Amino acid sequence: MRPVSIVVPMFGAEDTIVHAVKSVISQTHREWELILVADDYQDYESILGRAGLLRKNIRFLSTGRNGSGSPAVRNLGLSHARYSYCAILDADDFIHPQKLERAVPWLAKYPLVSCSLQITRSDHTPIRTIGQGPDRCLSFGDYKFVNFSSDSMLVYDRDVCNPTFDPQISCVTDLDFMLRCFQVCDQVYHLGTPLHYYVKRTQSVTNKPGANKNICETKKLIRKRIETGEYSLRKFREKEKISHFLMLAISAEEEFEKALEQDPALIYEDYIENTLKQNSALPH
C-alpha cells in the first residue's frame, strides 16, 4: 500500500511525544514517514533517543521559534512531506495500530477519510467515543453531525486537496482545514471504528480555562466565511447544513461555559450532542 506522511507539531510536548510516536511505530501499515516539528527549544531527538524510538523514517524539524502556533508548525511539516497521502497527529494524541491500514485503501476512491474518535483523559482512560457506527460515505453537510468533535483524525490525499492551515486562527484549525478540503471534495469516507485517540488535557488550547470564548469567536468567524462564500462550497444545501451545525455549535459553546460553572465534570461533546439531537433539522 502507498506510504503516508504524518506530521506532528510539538510545543511543550516532552511528556507526551513518546506515547504519540510509539503509536505510529506500532502501525500495521508499515509504509510511513514521521515528521516531528518542534515549536519550542526542546531537544525531542534526545528524548526519543533515550526512549529507544529513533528510526530512519523519523525526521526532526524546528520552526526556530517558541509558540508560533500549530497552523504554522503543521504547514512547515507538510512542506517537507515526501508523500501525497498525509495525516496530522497532535503530540498529545495517539492512534490505533490499524488506523493507517484501515484508512489508506479508501484514499484511492475518497481523497478524505475520517474515523471515529475515542476521547480520553490525560492518563488515557476512556471518556467516550464520537462518530462510532458503520463505515460510510458522508456528504460534507452531514459530516459534522456525525463527528461533532475534533477533526484531527483526517487522512487525506494532497494530490486532490492540498490546503494549508490558516495561521490567522489559533483554535478550531482542523475544522477550517476540513472546509478548505471540502472546496474540492464533496464527500468524506468515515470509518465508524474508533481509530484516533483525542486526549483532553486541562491546559490544552481547546480545554484550558477560558478557552470557550476564543473557540466561540473562531466558530463565528468560520460560519461567516461559509456565508460569504470564502470556502467556495459547491452544493448549496450541504453548505446550509454545515452553517446550521456551526450555529448550533456556537450556541452550545456559549451555554456550555455557563453550565461548566455549575458542574466542572461536564464535557463539551456531551453538551453539543444533546443540542444536535434537539435541533438537527434545518429550519424551513
MARTI-216459 format. One record per residue: x, y, z of N, C-alpha, C in turn; residue number from 0. Coordinates in pm, 1 decimal. Each point is the difference from the previous one (the first is absolute). Last residue first. Layout:
N
- X;Y;Z;X;Y;Z;X;Y;Z;NUM
...
//
This chain:
284
- -3734.2;2542.5;798.7;-60.1;11.4;-132.9;-9.0;146.1;-42.2;283
- 383.3;-240.1;331.6;-127.4;72.6;1.0;-53.5;14.4;-142.8;282
- 310.6;-420.7;147.1;7.8;136.5;-50.2;-135.4;70.2;10.0;281
- 158.2;-402.6;334.5;-70.2;29.1;-125.0;17.9;145.2;-39.8;280
- 177.1;-180.1;417.5;78.0;-34.8;-119.5;-68.7;36.9;-130.9;279
- -77.5;51.3;515.5;-11.5;107.5;-99.9;63.7;-33.0;-134.2;278
- -16.0;-280.7;412.4;-121.9;79.7;14.5;-22.1;96.3;-117.8;277
- 388.5;-276.5;33.3;-116.1;-89.5;-0.7;-130.0;78.7;1.7;276
- 411.3;231.9;47.4;-21.1;-45.5;-137.0;-123.1;-90.0;-10.2;275
- 138.5;149.4;428.6;-46.4;113.6;-80.5;-33.3;-43.3;-141.8;274
- 199.5;-313.7;289.0;-139.5;23.7;37.2;-60.1;115.6;-80.9;273
- 456.2;-85.3;-56.8;-78.0;-112.7;-52.3;-148.6;18.0;31.5;272
- 319.1;303.5;176.9;-40.1;30.3;-137.5;-79.8;-115.6;-60.0;271
- 162.1;-53.9;441.3;-89.8;115.2;-6.5;-46.1;26.1;-142.7;270
- 322.2;-335.0;97.2;-132.0;-39.7;50.3;-100.6;112.4;-20.7;269
- 444.4;93.9;-109.7;-58.2;-94.8;-95.0;-137.0;-49.6;45.3;268
- 274.6;285.7;280.1;-70.3;69.4;-108.5;-70.4;-97.5;-93.5;267
- 74.6;-115.4;520.0;85.7;13.7;-116.9;-84.3;53.3;-116.3;266
- -17.8;6.3;586.8;-61.5;-6.6;-132.4;106.3;2.0;-109.4;265
- 71.6;53.7;484.1;24.8;-131.6;-59.6;-60.7;-14.6;-139.4;264
- -49.1;388.1;303.2;130.9;-3.9;-67.4;31.0;-134.2;-66.6;263
- -455.4;275.1;139.6;47.5;-138.9;3.1;131.4;-10.5;-77.2;262
- -202.7;425.6;73.1;-81.4;-77.8;93.8;49.9;-143.1;15.5;261
- 205.3;295.0;-306.5;14.6;63.9;131.8;-78.0;-77.0;106.6;260
- -37.8;-116.9;-455.3;124.0;-50.4;58.3;25.2;60.6;138.2;259
- -359.3;143.6;-279.8;-30.3;-127.2;66.5;122.5;-55.0;71.3;258
- 46.1;389.8;-264.9;-78.7;28.4;120.4;-27.4;-127.7;78.5;257
- 221.6;-42.5;-409.0;86.6;75.1;91.2;-74.0;33.1;129.5;256
- -238.6;-203.4;-355.1;88.3;-93.3;70.6;88.2;73.0;100.4;255
- -283.0;239.0;-301.1;-74.6;-59.1;111.6;89.0;-91.1;84.3;254
- 184.6;195.9;-387.8;-38.4;107.2;91.6;-72.5;-56.0;122.7;253
- 117.9;-298.4;-348.8;120.7;52.4;66.0;-37.5;104.2;105.3;252
- -341.3;-169.4;-275.6;41.6;-97.8;100.7;123.1;47.7;74.4;251
- -152.5;260.0;-360.8;-95.8;6.1;110.5;40.6;-94.4;112.5;250
- 247.6;-22.6;-391.9;26.2;127.4;67.4;-92.4;15.8;120.7;249
- -70.1;-368.6;-278.4;124.1;-16.6;75.2;35.3;126.6;76.9;248
- -370.5;1.3;-296.2;-29.2;-78.9;119.8;124.3;-15.8;87.4;247
- 56.8;216.4;-410.3;-90.7;81.1;81.0;-31.4;-72.3;131.6;246
- 242.8;-236.6;-321.2;81.7;98.7;70.5;-84.8;93.2;85.2;245
- -218.8;-320.2;-273.7;77.2;-65.9;105.4;78.7;103.0;81.2;244
- -219.6;155.4;-378.8;-94.6;-28.3;108.9;70.1;-69.7;115.4;243
- 244.1;68.5;-388.3;-22.1;129.4;63.9;-95.2;-16.2;118.9;242
- 68.6;-368.7;-269.4;118.0;21.7;83.5;-5.3;136.8;67.6;241
- -355.9;-120.5;-294.3;9.1;-94.7;111.1;118.1;32.0;91.2;240
- -60.6;245.0;-405.3;-99.3;36.6;101.4;12.7;-88.9;123.6;239
- 259.6;-110.2;-372.7;52.7;121.5;63.4;-94.2;47.0;110.3;238
- -144.7;-346.4;-269.8;102.9;-48.6;92.1;65.0;116.8;74.3;237
- -313.1;103.5;-335.3;-68.0;-66.5;111.3;100.9;-51.1;103.2;236
- 169.9;202.2;-401.8;-67.0;94.8;88.0;-63.8;-67.9;120.8;235
- 444.0;-135.4;-278.7;-138.5;-46.6;8.3;-74.9;81.2;104.9;234
- 472.4;76.1;-98.6;-70.4;-4.3;-127.9;-147.6;-37.6;9.1;233
- 390.3;293.7;292.6;-67.3;-129.7;9.0;-104.5;-9.2;-110.2;232
- 360.9;347.4;132.5;-43.7;-43.9;-133.0;-60.5;-139.8;2.6;231
- 184.9;306.0;361.9;42.5;-138.4;-20.2;-42.5;-56.3;-135.9;230
- -122.3;444.8;136.5;146.1;-7.8;-1.2;49.1;-142.3;-26.6;229
- -465.6;206.7;36.3;52.5;-74.3;-114.3;150.3;-13.6;-4.2;228
- -322.7;194.8;335.4;49.5;95.4;-100.3;64.4;-69.4;-119.6;227
- -171.5;-252.8;372.1;-110.7;81.8;-51.3;45.7;96.4;-110.5;226
- 322.3;-267.9;227.6;-91.6;-84.5;-77.2;-106.0;86.0;-67.2;225
- 288.8;213.2;294.9;71.0;-36.0;-123.1;-86.6;-89.2;-88.9;224
- -159.4;107.9;426.7;-6.1;116.7;-87.8;69.2;-28.3;-132.4;223
- 31.8;-324.3;330.5;-137.1;4.3;-54.0;-16.2;120.3;-93.1;222
- 406.1;-36.7;228.7;-10.0;-105.4;-101.3;-139.7;-0.5;-61.9;221
- 74.7;294.7;358.8;77.2;42.1;-116.4;-13.2;-102.3;-113.2;220
- -190.9;-107.9;411.9;-77.3;106.6;-63.6;70.3;49.1;-126.3;219
- 226.6;-306.4;265.0;-110.2;-66.3;-70.8;-90.4;102.9;-67.3;218
- 342.6;162.5;271.8;56.6;-59.7;-121.2;-107.6;-71.7;-79.5;217
- -115.1;184.6;418.2;27.1;106.9;-96.0;55.9;-55.7;-130.5;216
- -69.0;-303.7;354.3;-127.8;53.3;-46.6;21.7;108.1;-105.6;215
- 375.9;-175.9;221.5;-58.5;-100.1;-89.6;-128.5;53.3;-61.7;214
- 203.1;262.9;329.8;79.3;1.7;-122.5;-55.9;-98.3;-102.8;213
- -201.4;3.4;425.0;-22.6;128.3;-65.9;74.1;6.6;-132.6;212
- 59.9;-378.9;288.5;-127.6;1.9;-72.2;-23.5;130.1;-76.2;211
- 375.5;-100.6;304.7;18.3;-28.8;-142.9;-128.9;15.9;-79.1;210
- 93.0;45.4;494.9;-18.9;118.0;-83.1;10.6;-23.7;-149.1;209
- 239.5;-352.2;310.0;-101.8;94.8;46.6;-6.9;124.1;-88.6;208
- 170.6;-438.4;-242.0;43.5;76.8;115.5;-108.7;98.1;42.9;207
- -10.5;-303.3;-392.6;-58.6;-45.7;126.5;39.9;81.9;122.0;206
- 151.0;44.6;-476.0;-146.0;-9.1;-5.4;-65.0;-37.4;132.5;205
- 481.9;46.5;-55.9;-59.3;121.1;-58.8;-152.0;-3.7;7.5;204
- 245.9;-286.7;373.1;15.0;11.0;-144.5;-73.7;123.2;-51.1;203
- 33.8;-186.1;462.5;69.1;122.4;-37.5;23.6;11.7;-150.1;202
- -223.3;-377.5;216.4;-63.0;118.8;58.8;66.7;130.0;-43.3;201
- -44.1;-451.8;-298.0;91.2;50.8;103.1;-52.4;133.9;49.2;200
- -174.8;-444.7;-298.8;-43.7;127.3;58.5;93.7;36.5;114.0;199
- 62.7;-318.8;-458.1;23.6;13.4;143.8;-43.3;138.6;46.4;198
- -107.1;-365.3;-415.7;9.1;142.6;26.4;5.2;20.6;151.3;197
- 83.6;-411.1;-381.0;-22.5;28.7;141.5;29.4;147.1;26.6;196
- -149.3;-352.5;-431.3;79.5;117.0;37.8;-37.1;37.2;143.4;195
- -218.6;-349.6;-231.1;137.9;-25.3;-41.0;94.3;113.7;36.3;194
- -533.6;-229.0;55.5;92.0;97.5;61.7;145.6;-36.8;-29.5;193
- -411.5;-118.5;-336.8;75.4;-59.1;110.5;90.8;105.9;61.0;192
- -276.5;62.7;-397.7;-74.4;10.1;125.8;65.1;-65.3;118.8;191
- 152.5;261.0;-473.1;15.9;-130.7;63.5;-60.4;7.5;139.4;190
- -79.7;302.0;-469.8;12.3;-3.0;145.3;6.1;-144.4;49.8;189
- 81.4;337.6;-460.3;-31.3;-137.0;40.6;32.0;-12.9;148.3;188
- -162.0;441.9;-299.9;106.0;-56.8;82.2;-40.4;-142.7;33.5;187
- -134.7;417.3;-394.2;-28.3;-113.0;87.0;122.8;-36.3;83.2;186
- -15.8;343.3;-343.1;-133.6;14.6;57.0;-32.3;-107.1;102.8;185
- 456.0;262.3;-196.4;-51.8;-133.8;29.2;-135.1;14.9;69.1;184
- 257.3;380.8;-122.2;23.3;-85.6;-117.7;-53.8;-141.6;19.2;183
- -49.4;338.4;333.4;-10.9;81.7;-120.0;14.8;-84.0;-126.7;182
- 62.6;-164.5;450.6;-133.1;-16.8;-58.7;-23.0;89.8;-121.8;181
- 399.2;33.0;263.2;-0.4;-125.0;-77.1;-132.9;-18.4;-72.5;180
- 29.6;354.3;292.0;81.0;30.6;-118.4;15.5;-124.6;-87.9;179
- -214.8;-46.9;411.9;-84.9;75.4;-91.5;75.3;39.1;-126.8;178
- 239.3;-210.0;346.6;-94.4;-93.7;-60.0;-89.4;71.0;-101.5;177
- 294.2;262.2;257.5;73.6;-79.4;-98.9;-94.3;-96.1;-72.7;176
- -175.9;244.6;358.2;29.6;90.3;-110.8;71.5;-75.6;-111.7;175
- -67.3;-234.6;393.4;-127.0;20.9;-69.2;19.1;92.8;-119.4;174
- 368.0;-75.2;284.0;-30.6;-120.6;-77.8;-130.4;15.4;-77.2;173
- 147.8;337.8;305.5;74.9;3.2;-125.6;-31.2;-121.6;-87.2;172
- -148.6;185.2;453.7;-92.9;-53.1;-99.7;65.6;-2.0;-139.3;171
- 258.1;328.7;292.3;-72.8;-118.6;43.3;-99.5;-38.5;-109.0;170
- 289.8;375.4;-49.9;79.3;-74.4;98.6;-69.7;-124.5;52.1;169
- 28.5;337.5;-476.3;-86.6;-47.8;107.3;80.4;-93.3;90.8;168
- 194.9;205.3;-383.7;-71.0;112.3;61.3;-93.9;-44.8;111.9;167
- 272.5;-283.2;-301.1;73.0;50.7;116.8;-70.1;115.6;70.2;166
- -177.6;-434.1;-304.1;-9.8;145.9;7.0;72.1;51.9;124.5;165
- 102.0;-452.1;-314.0;-68.3;41.3;122.0;10.4;152.0;13.1;164
- -4.7;-247.6;-487.4;87.7;20.0;115.3;-85.5;39.0;119.9;163
- -129.3;-320.0;-454.4;-0.8;133.1;62.8;109.6;9.9;106.3;162
- -140.9;-344.4;-381.6;128.2;33.5;62.1;-1.7;141.2;58.8;161
- -273.4;-445.4;-271.2;-25.8;119.3;82.7;126.3;30.2;80.3;160
- 43.9;-320.8;-340.4;-136.6;45.3;-29.1;-32.1;127.3;77.2;159
- 414.4;-222.1;50.2;-9.9;14.6;-145.3;-137.8;49.8;-41.5;158
- 113.3;-109.2;453.6;37.7;135.3;-40.8;-1.3;18.8;-151.6;157
- -277.4;-326.8;348.6;86.4;-9.6;-116.9;30.0;140.0;-51.6;156
- -132.6;-194.8;527.5;-44.3;58.2;-126.6;106.1;-11.7;-108.5;155
- -213.9;-101.8;544.5;105.8;-44.7;-90.3;-43.9;43.3;-139.6;154
- -161.7;154.1;537.3;-6.7;-5.2;-145.1;126.2;-58.8;-63.0;153
- -149.3;111.7;476.3;23.7;-138.0;-43.1;15.9;-15.4;-150.4;152
- -114.0;403.3;279.4;143.1;-28.8;-6.9;32.7;-137.7;-54.8;151
- -412.0;291.0;107.5;22.7;-54.0;-134.2;145.2;-41.1;-20.3;150
- -358.1;49.4;459.3;120.7;40.3;-72.5;6.3;-64.6;-138.1;149
- -475.5;-25.4;175.5;113.3;37.4;85.1;115.7;44.9;-88.7;148
- -426.5;-192.3;-142.7;-24.9;134.4;51.6;109.5;46.0;95.5;147
- -132.4;-375.3;-391.7;118.6;32.7;79.2;-11.5;144.5;47.6;146
- -377.5;-143.9;-209.6;51.8;-130.5;43.6;122.8;19.8;88.0;145
- -201.2;368.8;-196.3;-105.0;-53.6;86.1;34.0;-141.8;45.2;144
- 278.7;233.1;-307.4;15.5;52.6;136.3;-111.0;-46.2;93.4;143
- -7.1;-137.8;-469.9;119.1;-45.7;72.2;6.3;48.2;145.2;142
- -325.4;104.7;-366.0;-36.8;-95.8;104.8;115.6;-34.3;92.0;141
- 56.0;293.0;-377.4;-101.0;59.1;86.8;-39.5;-90.5;115.2;140
- 299.1;-138.4;-344.5;66.6;92.4;92.2;-99.4;69.7;91.8;139
- -98.3;-497.4;-163.2;10.8;130.1;-65.0;64.4;97.9;97.5;138
- 97.0;-530.0;29.9;-80.1;110.6;51.1;17.4;122.1;-89.8;137
- 70.3;-581.7;18.6;33.4;125.6;-66.0;-95.1;108.0;50.8;136
- 147.9;-447.3;294.3;-89.8;54.1;-101.6;55.9;128.6;-59.6;135
- 28.6;-431.6;408.3;81.2;72.6;-96.6;-92.9;50.8;-110.0;134
- -215.4;-80.1;487.1;43.7;-65.9;-122.9;96.3;86.1;-80.7;133
- 3.1;118.0;506.7;-110.8;-57.2;-76.3;51.9;-67.6;-124.9;132
- 154.0;426.5;368.2;7.3;-145.0;-12.0;-122.5;-53.3;-74.0;131
- 140.4;470.1;138.2;-5.7;-45.5;-137.9;8.6;-149.8;-18.6;130
- 185.3;173.5;450.1;-73.6;88.5;-89.0;0.4;-63.5;-139.1;129
- 81.3;-168.0;559.5;33.0;-0.1;-142.0;-89.7;98.3;-74.5;128
- 201.0;-8.1;537.6;-111.1;-34.2;-87.5;50.3;-4.2;-144.1;127
- 285.7;-10.8;403.6;-115.0;78.8;44.3;-122.8;-37.2;-82.3;126
- 500.2;-270.1;133.9;-102.0;48.7;-93.3;-109.8;80.0;67.8;125
- 532.4;-28.1;139.5;-122.4;-73.7;29.1;-112.7;58.1;-85.0;124
- 458.6;170.6;15.3;-43.9;-86.8;-109.9;-116.3;-91.9;37.2;123
- 211.1;377.1;246.4;62.5;-129.2;31.1;-43.6;-108.7;-98.2;122
- -176.7;440.5;-34.9;145.1;11.2;-14.8;72.3;-130.5;30.8;121
- -498.1;-58.0;-163.4;61.7;92.0;95.0;151.3;2.2;-21.5;120
- -337.7;-117.8;-413.5;56.9;-53.1;123.5;43.4;113.3;92.4;119
- -311.7;-151.3;-478.3;46.2;108.2;87.4;47.9;-59.9;131.2;118
- -57.7;-185.8;-520.7;-8.7;-39.8;140.1;56.0;114.9;82.5;117
- -222.1;-10.4;-523.9;95.7;43.4;101.5;-26.8;-69.3;133.2;116
- -95.3;-124.4;-557.5;-54.0;26.1;132.9;112.6;37.4;95.6;115
- 94.4;104.4;-508.4;-31.4;-117.6;80.2;-62.0;44.1;131.9;114
- 128.4;165.8;-561.9;-5.2;29.6;143.1;-27.8;-129.5;75.0;113
- 184.2;183.4;-518.2;-45.2;-111.1;84.2;6.2;45.1;145.6;112
- 32.4;190.2;-551.3;-9.8;35.4;141.3;-54.5;-120.0;76.7;111
- 58.2;-22.4;-472.0;122.5;68.3;41.9;-1.5;50.2;144.0;110
- -231.0;-433.5;-259.8;-42.8;121.3;70.2;124.5;73.1;51.0;109
- 69.4;-386.6;-258.8;-133.0;38.9;-49.0;-47.4;131.3;59.1;108
- 418.7;-195.1;118.5;0.3;-18.3;-145.3;-131.8;45.0;-61.7;107
- 74.4;-14.8;474.0;47.7;122.1;-63.5;7.8;-12.5;-151.7;106
- -111.8;-362.3;304.9;-113.6;83.8;-40.0;44.6;127.6;-70.2;105
- 319.2;-314.8;190.5;-67.6;-53.8;-118.8;-114.3;88.3;-50.5;104
- 239.2;130.0;409.7;71.1;17.7;-127.1;-72.2;-60.9;-120.4;103
- -148.9;-36.9;477.4;-30.3;122.7;-73.3;58.2;3.2;-140.7;102
- 68.3;-366.3;320.8;-142.5;12.6;-31.5;-27.4;118.6;-92.5;101
- 440.7;-75.6;155.7;-41.4;-118.0;-76.4;-145.4;10.8;-43.8;100
- 175.3;326.9;292.7;44.9;17.6;-137.5;-41.2;-117.9;-87.6;99
- -114.4;-29.7;462.3;-59.8;118.3;-62.6;41.6;13.8;-146.5;98
- 101.2;-344.7;359.3;-53.1;-27.5;-133.6;-55.6;123.3;-71.0;97
- 192.1;2.3;455.2;97.6;-65.0;-88.9;-49.8;-22.7;-142.5;96
- -184.9;415.6;286.9;-15.4;-145.1;7.5;98.9;-65.4;-97.1;95
- 111.5;490.7;206.3;-85.4;-67.1;-97.1;1.1;-150.9;21.1;94
- 75.1;512.4;288.4;62.5;-121.1;-52.5;-100.1;-73.9;-86.6;93
- 130.9;527.0;259.3;-95.6;-102.7;-40.8;75.1;-125.6;-43.2;92
- 209.2;416.7;124.7;-58.6;-58.1;121.4;-107.6;-103.3;-32.2;91
- 241.1;247.1;-339.5;100.9;-67.0;81.2;-55.2;-59.5;129.0;90
- -273.1;47.1;-474.9;45.1;88.6;107.3;86.8;-77.7;98.4;89
- -77.9;-98.2;-527.7;-16.3;-59.3;132.5;50.4;99.0;103.4;88
- -158.5;-43.6;-563.6;51.4;80.5;110.9;-25.3;-76.2;130.0;87
- 65.6;-160.7;-548.4;-81.6;5.3;121.3;70.0;90.7;100.2;86
- 9.1;-171.1;-575.3;48.1;69.6;119.6;-98.8;-10.5;115.9;85
- 166.4;-158.8;-546.1;-90.0;-34.4;108.9;56.4;56.9;129.9;84
- 261.5;62.2;-377.5;-126.8;69.7;-23.7;-103.5;-33.3;107.1;83
- 548.4;11.1;86.1;-105.6;-80.6;-60.0;-129.4;79.2;-16.3;82
- 420.7;158.3;206.0;39.7;-63.1;-126.4;-117.6;-61.5;-75.0;81
- 57.2;441.4;360.7;-51.8;-136.6;-16.0;33.2;-54.3;-138.6;80
- 84.3;451.4;193.0;111.7;-95.1;-8.3;-46.4;-144.3;-22.2;79
- -304.2;363.7;59.2;85.1;45.0;-110.3;120.4;-91.8;-19.2;78
- -299.8;-64.7;364.2;-57.9;-44.0;-126.6;86.0;41.8;-119.2;77
- 125.9;149.6;433.9;14.6;-144.1;-12.6;-51.0;-51.0;-133.3;76
- -68.2;453.0;99.7;142.4;-27.2;-20.2;23.0;-149.4;-18.9;75
- -432.3;137.0;112.9;32.7;37.0;-137.9;147.3;-25.7;-30.9;74
- -149.8;-63.2;443.7;-51.0;-104.0;-89.2;36.4;29.8;-145.2;73
- 103.5;328.3;313.7;83.8;-118.0;23.1;-43.2;-114.1;-92.1;72
- -252.9;399.5;5.3;130.1;22.5;-62.5;89.8;-122.8;12.6;71
- -424.3;-18.0;218.5;-12.2;9.0;-146.2;134.2;17.3;-70.4;70
- -22.5;-13.6;493.8;-3.4;-125.9;-73.5;-17.8;15.1;-151.2;69
- 255.6;367.6;320.3;-134.9;-46.6;-27.1;-2.8;-120.9;-92.4;68
- 378.0;250.7;219.5;-51.6;73.3;-115.7;-137.3;-47.8;-44.0;67
- 347.8;-102.2;389.7;-143.1;27.6;7.8;-54.6;80.5;-115.1;66
- 494.2;0.9;16.5;-60.7;-56.0;120.0;-146.7;41.4;4.6;65
- 411.5;-84.4;-409.5;-74.4;95.1;82.7;-56.6;-71.5;122.1;64
- 224.1;-199.7;-382.3;96.2;96.5;51.4;-64.5;104.7;88.3;63
- -184.7;-403.7;-226.0;-36.3;132.5;-50.2;106.2;103.3;37.8;62
- 91.4;-538.2;-83.2;-28.8;101.5;101.4;-38.9;130.5;-68.3;61
- 57.0;-590.4;-79.1;8.5;137.1;-48.6;-26.0;95.0;116.3;60
- 114.6;-562.6;-118.3;-18.2;106.9;97.8;20.4;135.1;-66.6;59
- -143.3;-554.3;-138.5;80.6;120.0;-24.3;-36.8;108.9;99.8;58
- -38.9;-571.3;-106.6;-42.2;110.2;87.4;94.9;116.9;-22.1;57
- 49.0;-441.1;-198.5;-111.0;71.4;-63.8;-63.9;102.8;93.3;56
- 366.1;-281.9;137.2;48.0;69.5;-119.5;-111.8;77.6;-69.9;55
- -6.2;-74.3;535.8;-12.8;-84.7;-117.6;43.7;80.8;-122.1;54
- -24.3;1.2;591.2;50.8;59.3;-122.5;-6.7;-101.6;-114.1;53
- -121.7;-57.8;482.8;-101.4;13.8;-104.0;50.1;67.8;-128.1;52
- 162.0;-104.7;489.4;26.2;-103.1;-99.0;-93.5;6.0;-119.1;51
- 48.5;303.5;391.2;-109.2;-97.0;4.4;19.1;-113.2;-101.5;50
- 305.0;363.7;24.2;4.2;-64.9;132.2;-108.7;-105.7;13.9;49
- 2.5;259.4;-392.5;117.3;-85.7;5.3;10.3;-73.7;132.2;48
- -330.6;328.5;-62.8;-35.5;-125.6;-65.7;118.2;-96.5;-1.3;47
- 78.5;423.1;182.9;-106.9;-64.1;77.5;-36.0;-134.8;-60.9;46
- 303.9;276.3;-231.3;61.6;-63.2;117.8;-104.5;-73.1;84.3;45
- -152.9;247.9;-363.5;78.0;-113.4;-50.4;67.4;-73.3;115.6;44
- -234.0;404.0;74.8;-85.2;-117.8;-5.5;73.1;-121.7;-54.9;43
- 112.2;475.6;237.9;73.4;-96.2;-83.0;-77.8;-131.5;-3.3;42
- -181.3;534.2;75.4;24.2;-130.8;59.3;72.8;-90.9;-100.4;41
- -183.3;472.4;-19.4;143.8;-24.4;-5.2;38.3;-132.9;64.8;40
- -461.8;135.8;-281.3;60.5;47.5;124.5;148.5;-33.6;-10.6;39
- -318.9;-154.2;-308.4;-32.3;142.3;3.6;38.3;56.7;136.3;38
- 105.1;-465.1;-343.0;5.7;68.2;129.6;-31.9;147.5;-15.8;37
- -116.0;-466.1;-286.7;36.2;141.4;-14.7;-8.1;69.4;136.4;36
- 28.6;-512.3;-274.4;-20.0;62.4;130.6;52.5;142.8;-4.9;35
- -160.9;-418.0;-342.1;67.8;129.1;-0.8;-35.4;72.1;129.0;34
- -2.2;-525.4;-231.0;-46.8;82.9;110.5;83.8;126.5;4.1;33
- -157.4;-411.9;-376.3;106.2;84.5;53.3;-62.2;88.4;107.0;32
- -133.9;-512.1;-241.3;-28.5;134.3;48.0;130.0;74.7;27.1;31
- -203.5;-514.5;-105.9;56.2;100.6;-90.0;-39.9;140.0;45.6;30
- -145.8;-425.3;203.0;140.3;30.9;29.8;58.6;112.1;-83.6;29
- -477.8;-187.8;225.1;40.0;52.1;-131.2;140.6;56.8;17.5;28
- -183.0;-143.9;383.0;9.0;-120.6;-82.1;27.4;34.6;-146.7;27
- 145.4;299.8;445.0;-96.1;-15.0;-109.4;22.8;-130.1;-77.4;26
- 254.0;203.4;385.6;-78.6;-122.9;15.2;-99.3;-22.6;-114.2;25
- 272.8;396.1;42.8;90.2;-113.0;-23.3;-76.2;-132.2;3.9;24
- -234.8;389.2;114.0;31.0;-2.4;-143.2;89.2;-119.4;-33.2;23
- -108.7;80.1;448.4;-122.1;-39.8;-70.1;20.3;-2.4;-151.3;22
- 349.3;152.9;285.5;-18.6;-145.3;12.6;-123.2;-46.4;-77.7;21
- 76.1;462.2;36.6;90.2;-63.9;-96.2;-11.8;-152.2;6.2;20
- -245.8;253.0;314.4;-48.9;27.2;-135.1;85.2;-71.7;-104.4;19
- 138.5;-16.2;450.2;-118.4;-82.6;-21.5;-55.7;20.2;-140.5;18
- 363.3;268.3;129.6;41.8;-140.6;-6.1;-120.3;-89.6;-30.3;17
- -59.6;471.8;75.6;45.3;-36.7;-133.6;39.8;-146.9;-11.4;16
- -149.1;264.1;403.9;-99.3;-75.1;-78.3;53.8;-58.3;-129.7;15
- 233.2;289.6;333.0;-65.1;-104.1;80.6;-94.1;-89.4;-81.5;14
- 241.4;380.7;-189.2;97.8;-97.0;50.2;-62.2;-113.2;80.7;13
- -171.2;412.5;-256.3;-49.6;-136.7;-16.7;92.9;-106.2;58.3;12
- -35.3;517.3;-91.6;-12.7;-49.2;137.3;-44.5;-144.2;4.8;11
- -46.9;122.4;-452.5;24.6;116.3;86.1;-23.6;-45.6;143.8;10
- 4.5;-203.5;-547.5;36.6;-21.6;140.6;28.5;132.8;68.3;9
- -249.0;-276.9;-465.4;49.9;124.9;57.1;25.6;-18.4;149.7;8
- -19.0;-362.3;-421.7;-30.2;20.8;141.8;58.3;134.3;44.8;7
- -141.2;-313.2;-475.1;62.5;120.5;55.6;-46.2;18.8;144.1;6
- 45.2;-407.1;-402.7;-69.8;40.1;121.8;76.4;115.8;62.4;5
- -55.0;-285.0;-500.2;77.8;96.5;78.8;-84.3;44.7;118.4;4
- -13.4;-473.0;-313.4;-70.0;113.3;60.6;100.8;87.9;73.5;3
- -19.2;-413.8;-430.7;51.6;55.9;125.7;-76.2;124.6;42.8;2
- -208.5;-430.7;-290.6;76.3;122.9;-15.4;42.6;58.5;135.3;1
- -61.1;-538.2;-79.3;-84.1;120.0;0.0;87.5;124.9;0.0;0
//
